[in-house]
Amino acid sequence: MAATRAAIAVVGLVWLVAAVAVGASGRLQALQPPAPQLIVGALTAAVLTAIAVVGPVRRWAVGVDVRALVALHVTRLVAGGYFLVVYYRDGQLPYAFAVPGGSGDMLVALLAVALLVTTSPRTARGRWLYAGWNVLGLVDILFVVATAARLGAAEPGSMRALLRMPLSLLPTFLVPLIIASHVVLALRLTGGPRNGPQAPSVRRAPA
């Protein structure tokens, strides 16, 4: 398992470096809708396919701590806050995207922190709370992607900031990971003992 974790970390780092390089090159800025959304969809599908068909990756996804997957979403606090900064600083993102999307991402991130600090996913109540948060987070990220697609199709230049660094890391790296993690969390939290958080074992007292 340690070797699998190390391999996944290396692949993730290579992916991140590639996303930074592509974003810094400026090539993404020439893309027109729906190309950015297709990139998000293709990368998300690639992650989920790897989880489904690559044995070590699948075993890692089944065994990884649910809280580690939720912790990934704390990054949405930074992303959502940056949406608001970009909008209020120079209006490079439209209000209909930046304010609802940024506020929603920040709310999801803060709720993730609250869950991680106060609630264990090993209890029945905790499992329901994590599942409810997961639904909210998935709806929020799908709303963000759909809104970007809608506004970009209506006025392509309005979403150009998402194709420049550092925001270009969202469609090319972070958003696919976030969506894929929501899918894995849904399976882990609703899929029974095999996929769900393992409850602590209870020893029976000798008769």
N, C-alpha and C positions, 0 to 999 in steps of 0.2 A: 504493500500500500504506500509506503514511503517513496518508493521508486515512481509509482504512478503519480503521486502528488508532485514530485519534482518534475516529471515530464510535463504534466499539465501546466505547471508554473512556467516552464521554459517556453512552451507553445504560446501561452498567454503573453509572455514578455515579447516574443518575436512578433506576435500579432500587434501588440501595442506599438512597437517600434515601427512596423510597417505602416500602421495607421498614422503615426506622427509624420513619417516621411512623405506619405501621399498628401496629407493635409498641408504640410509645409511647402510642397512643390507647387501648390496652387491649381493643380489639375482638376480638383473637385469643383472648382468654381464655374467651370464650363458646363456642368451637368444641369439638365433641365428636368422638371418633374415629368414622369414619376421615377426617374433614375435613382435619386437618393432613397426613395422608399423601397425600390427593388434591391438596392444594396443592403438595407436593413433586413429585408425579408430573406435574402440569400444567405447572409451571415448568420441570422437566427436559425435558419433551416440547417446550415452546416453544423452549428453547435449541437442542435437537438439530434441530428443524424449521428454525430460522433457519440453522443450519449447512448443512443439506441443500439448502435451496431458494433461499437468498439468495446470489447469485453472489459478491459481494465477501467476505461472511462465510465462505463455503466456501473461497475461495482463501486467506483468512487462516488458517483452521484447518489447511489442507494445508501451508502454508508456515511457520507459527509454530514457533519453536524448541521441541522436545520438553521441554527443561529448564525452559522458562517454564511449561509446563502442570504439570510436576511440582512446581515451586516453589509453586504455589497451595496445595498440600497441606501445606505447612509451617504453615498456619493451623490445621491439626488439632491441633497441639501445644497451642495456646491453648484451643481448644474442649474437647479431652479433659481438659486440666488443670482447666478450669473445672467440668466434670462432677464431678470428684473433690472440688473445693473445695465445691461446692454440697452434695454428699452428706455429706462429713465435717463441714462447718460447721453445717448445720442440718437435714440429712436431707430436703431438698425434692425430691430425686430418689431413686427406689428403688435399692437396691444392685444388683439384677439388670440395671439399665440403666447406672447411672453408673460402676460400677467396671469391668465388662468393656468397655463402650463407650468410656469415657475412656482406659483403659489401651491398648486397641486403636488408638484414634486417635493417641495419643502415640507408640506404636511405629511406626505408618505414617509419621508426620511425621518422626521421627528417622531412619528408614531412607531417607526422601526426601532429607534433608540429607546423609546419608552417600553416596547415589548422586550427588547434585549435586556434591559435593566431590571424589569419587574416581573416578567412572566416566563415560566419554563414551558417549552412545547411538549414536555413529557407527560403533563397532566391533561385530562380530558378538556377542562376549561381552557387551558393554555393552547391546546391544539385548535380549538374553535376560534380563539382570538387570533392566532397566527393565520388561520385559514381566512378569516374575515379581512384581516389586513392584506393578505395576498390578493384577494379579489379586488379590493380597493386600489392596490398598487398596480395591478394589471390593467384595470379600467383606466387609470390615470395615464399610464404610459401609452396605451393604445389611443387615447384621446389626443395626446401630444403628437403622436405620429400622424394620425388622421388629420388633425388641424394643420400641421405643417404641409401635408399633401394638398389639402383643400386650398389653403392660402397661396401656396406655391403655384398651383395650377391656375388660379385666378390672376395672380401677379407674380411671375417668377422671380423678379428682383427682390421681392419683399423678404424672402427667406435666404438670401445669399449669405448672410452672416453664419448660418449653420454649416456652410461649406468652407469656412475659413477657420484656421486654428485660433483658439483651442476648441471651439464648438464643433469643428469637423470630427473630433474624436467621438462625438455622440453617435452619429449614424454609422461610423466605420468601426466602432469598438464597444462603447458602453451600452448603447440601447439594445443591440443584439444580446449581450450578456444579461441585461436586466430582464428582457422578455423571456429568454431561455430559462433563467433562474425562477421566474414566476411559474413556468410550466413544470419544472422539476419540483418546486415547492408544492404545487397542487397535487402532484402524484404522491409525494412523500406524506402529505398531511391527510390525504383521503384514501390512500391505497392500501390501508390495513397494515398489519405488523411487518410485512416484508419491506414495504416502502416507507412506512411512517416512522416517527421517532420511537426508539425502543424504550419501553417503560423499564424502570429499574426492577431487577428480579427480587422476589421476596422469598426468603427461606422459611420453610415450614418447621415449626418446632417439633422435636421428636415426640412421638406418641408415648 
